[in-house]
């Protein structure tokens, strides 16, 4: 772990600051939108725009990097992010905010692609797993830290948006000044969606549903908190709890994933996550119950991302895993775009009100559990000793990080096979 920190501390510090800035602007928009009188559906359009931009960026950023290089792409996208963050309070308009969120989603996707390719280049087979774990932990810490900063200054003012802009701007200094050499860039050609679905229907359906769950958490939790009348302090704790749960439960569920039928685990995790959402719906007036709901929703939905990728890999050859990961990320992105839009509609006064936030998450999680149960009747499970390794991933990761994780999982599995063969 210390070896990874010494070689990639600048990159990890920069990524942490990026996540603080990104998490801060997302939560502040939810708070500020309520103050500006935006409806929940208008805010859902704003929040969905981020995921549309992110999906587009994850597809186009690799070609941008190939054309002009990592450093130029990094610097150019940083400029746009900082500028848009400052413009938010100057242009309190739904269309302007939606366009700004789309630009920021596109730019952050490109930034993450660049950072993740650098991280992959800085790691080797001996420390790849530790580097990946640190990257995920740093991302989560950044988002949690951001929630504490929303209490800096008046939410009606400019301070929080300026801080977010500064953090993003500063984040590039340690990365650009300390990381060398510039890595070669290459990604696998994605598998067709038809091939991917034929290989793993549960993986594809689960990733689409999970995209909606994650985007509701990341994009609409602050909107829910504002609509539900939470204080600024309560809102920051509420949003943070999703990511605290994710950080604490990711590794225990990963350990279970390598030791039992993954379909059963997917069913169980989705079922419990859905029950957590039902608890938030029924007892949302009790702040302590809100935190319990947020902990289990975040703590179970985030590991599901890694679990669905690992389950899909169980039916793939090693050479196809990286290609399939790009398709799974794309499917997840499509679900993420739809998530805030449906959540915003359900949160309207004519439907469920603020409780629509939990209604949507519960419906998706239960749908995943039901589909997992159905798929368990359609084909035999893969024996546990023949399944691949579980690699920890974040739903906010780009295809580059997911391919990075697949490389590590494949290397780990091959090493285990070689060790077993040598012992015989």
C-alpha positions, -999 to +999 in steps of 0.1 A: +000+000+000+028+024+009+045+016-024+013+026-043+010+058-023+046+068-029+043+063-067+008+077-073+001+101-044-002+131-067-027+114-089-048+101-059-047+136-043-058+152-075-087+126-079-098+133-043-100+170-049-119+164-082-144+143-063-148+169-036-155+196-063-179+173-082-198+162-051-200+197-038-215+212-070-240+183-074-253+187-038-253+226-040-274+225-071-300+204-053-301+230-024-300+261-046-326+247-070-351+246-041-342+281-031-347+293-067-381+277-068-373+250-094-398+221-094-385+186-087-391+177-123-371+207-135-343+196-112-345+161-125-338+174-160-308+193-147-295+162-129-301+138-158-281+161-181-249+153-161-253+116-169-260+123-206-228+143-208-209+117-188-220+089-212-210+110-242-177+119-227-168+083-219-173+075-256-156+105-271-128+112-246-106+083-257-105+096-293-098+131-280-068+118-260-055+099-291-056+130-312-041+157-289-027+138-258-035+134-221-021+168-209-040+189-234-073+171-229-068+173-191-061+211-191-089+220-216-116+201-197-104+216-164-110+250-178-146+242-188-154+226-155-141+256-134-160+281-156-193+263-155-192+259-117-188+297-113-216+304-138-243+283-120-252+310-095-251+337-122-276+319-144-304+305-122-323+290-152-333+254-158-320+254-194-287+270-184-281+246-155-290+216-177-265+227-203-239+234-177-245+199-161-241+183-195-208+201-201-196+192-167-206+155-171-188+154-204-157+171-190-155+150-158-158+118-178-128+129-199-109+138-168-116+105-152-106+086-184-073+105-183-066+100-146-075+063-147-052+056-177-024+073-157-032+052-127-032+020-148+002+030-162+016+037-127+006+003-114+020-031-121+008-067-115+022-066-079+003-036-068-026-033-093-052-045-068-040-021-041-039+008-065-075+001-076-087-002-040-070+031-031-086+048-061-121+037-051-115+047-015-102+081-025-132+087-047-156+079-019-137+100+006-139+130-018-177+128-021-182+124+016-159+154+023-178+175-002-210+171+019-193+188+048-184+218+027-219+226+017-223+244+050-196+269+041-213+302+034-249+310+025-264+286+000-280+316-016-246+331-023-215+322-044-191+308-018-197+270-022-196+273-060-164+292-059-148+267-036-159+238-059-143+257-088-111+263-069-108+227-058-112+214-094-086+239-106-061+230-079-066+193-084-047+194-117-016+209-103-003+178-085-014+155-114+002+175-143+033+185-124+042+152-108+030+124-131+053+112-158+057+098-183+025+103-203+010+068-207+001+051-239-037+050-244-057+021-257-091+006-249-108-025-260-134-025-287-168-030-270-187-062-276-221-057-293-250-053-270-268-082-285-238-105-279-235-091-244-272-098-236-271-133-250-241-139-228-256-125-196-292-113-196-290-107-158-258-087-161-274-064-188-308-059-171-292-055-137-267-029-149-295-009-166-317-009-134-286-001-113-279+029-134-312+043-124-306+036-087-271+051-087-281+083-106-310+088-082-286+086-053-259+108-069-282+133-086-315+134-067-306+128-030-299+165-024-331+174-043-350+150-020-334+164+011-344+199+002-379+190-008-383+170+024-373+200+045-340+188+059-317+214+073-284+219+056-266+199+082-291+170+080-289+171+042-251+168+042-252+139+067-280+122+047-261+124+013-228+113+030-244+082+045-250+067+010-212+067+004-203+057+039-224+026+034-208+019+001-173+021+015-180-001+045-200-029+027-181-031-006-154-055+006-175-078+028-199-083-001-169-089-024-156-116-001-190-133-001-191-130-039-161-153-043-176-179-021-212-184-031-236-184-061-235-149-074-271-149-085-283-157-050-261-129-037-275-105-063-310-115-054-303-110-016-285-077-020-312-062-043-339-075-020-324-060+012-316-027-007-352-025-018-364-030+018-341-002+029-358+021+003-393+010+016-381+019+051-372+054+038-406+057+022-426+046+053-405+063+080-390+093+061-402+117+088-377+102+112-342+114+104-326+084+120-346+061+098-336+082+068-299+075+076-306+038+080-323+037+046-294+057+030-268+034+045-283+002+032-293+017-002-258+030-008-240+002+009-258-025-012-263-008-046-227+003-051-213-033-046-239-046-070-221-028-098-189-048-092-210-080-085-229-077-118-196-073-137-181-103-119-212-124-126-211-115-163-174-124-165-182-159-152-197-166-187-169-150-207-135-160-219-106-138-206-101-122-239-137-109-240-139-095-205-125-060-212-146-057-243-178-067-224-170-041-197-174-013-221-209-025-231-219-029-194-208+006-186-228+019-216-259+001-205-255+014-170-251+049-184-284+046-203-302+037-170-284+066-153-299+091-178-334+079-172-331+076-134-333+113-124-361+120-150-384+093-136-375+101-100-383+138-106-417+128-120-425+105-091-414+132-066-440+156-081-469+168-059-494+150-081-477+116-076-458+107-044-442+139-034-406+137-020-412+100-011-411+093-048-373+092-044-375+060-023-404+046-044-383+046-075-352+030-059-374+004-042-391-005-075-358-009-093-342-030-066-371-053-063-373-056-101-336-067-100-343-093-073-373-107-092-353-109-124-324-126-106-348-152-092-362-158-127-327-162-143-318-187-116-345-210-131-332-206-167-297-221-165-274-239-140-251-217-119-214-217-124-196-237-097-179-214-071-145-228-078-148-219-115-159-183-110-135-154-116-123-129-090-144-100-078-128-066-085-141-036-066-155-009-089-175+023-085-206+031-106-189+065-113-160+048-131-153+051-168-147+021-191-109+027-186-112+019-149-134-010-155-110-025-180-082-018-155-102-038-129-107-066-153-070-069-160-064-072-123-092-098-119-078-119-148-042-117-135-054-127-100-073-157-114-044-169-135-020-166-106-044-187-084-046-213-112-008-215-115-004-218-077-030-246-076-013-264-105+021-262-089+008-276-056-006-307-073 
